[in-house]
């Protein structure tokens, strides 16, 4: 028997999912929650017997991306399968950067949904064809071709905060000249012309953690 938790801020969706999954003999919905924070709170004392979290993306308090990231940090044995209506690149890539084991869409057939859950629990990476199309189409973005170093990512994070080169140098304990060099490399790698565009790019593609 596979034990799973549903996390979705729409009550009707959760009830519908519970009903659909109740028709299977080997999937047991242990609990359902309307946000990631409540899910994590429950798992603190009940994580050992949970095989998978089926989560939505956009939710109050804690969204699916943050939930996925924290789950993968704390409970490596629990699989995370994202079930969403969002199919744009700005949502998809952060999901996989957070460590999700799969991404499927709410419009899929019930049989596909059930099989996806089982496949992910058994160790497969499941990506709906619609999601794969987006990944394939947008897999050549500047930050994917030109990977930022750890230090460049730290500098970019400070830039997004609105810090000047002097403030960044003080925060990271490096010279202002070094910061300028890092900023130049960041602009080149992201293929943008100034700091404002770098900030817009970083936020749009969620390439830094806050």
C-alpha positions, 0 to 999 in steps of 0.5 A: 500500500502506498501512503500519500498526502495531498496538498492543494489550497482548493478544497474541491480539488482535494475532495475530488482527488481523494474520491478518485484515488479511493477507487484504487486498492494500493493508494491510500490518502493519509492526509490532505492539507491546503498549504505546504506549512501544514504539510510539513508540520504533520510530517514532523511526527508522521514522515516514516510511513509516507511515500509521496506528496502530491502537491499543487504549486500556487498556495498560501503561506507556503507554495509547492516549490518551497515545500518541495525544496524543504521536503527534499532537504528533510525527508529524502525518502519521500517522493514529490509529484507536482500536480498543476495547471501551470505549464509555463517555463517560469514555474517548471524549472524552479520545480525541478531545481527544488528537487521534484520527482515529477510534474504532471497537469490537472487536465490529464486522465485519471488512469494516467494520474494513478499510474504517474503516482505509482511510477514516481513512488517506484523511482521513476521521474515522471514528466507530462508531455506538455511539460516536456515540450516546454522544457525542450523548447526553453532549454537553451536560456543564457543562465542554462548555457552559462552557469553562474559560479557560487560567488556570482550567484551570491553577488546577483542575490545582493544586486536583486536586493538593490545593493551597490557595489560598495555594499556588496563588497562589505557584505561578501568581504571582497574588494569593490574591484572584485565585485565589479568583475563579478557584475561584469561576468554576470551581465555577460553570462545572462546576456543582459546590458545592465543591472536592472535587466539582470534583476528582472532576469533573475526574478523571472527565471527564479535563478536565486534563492531568497 
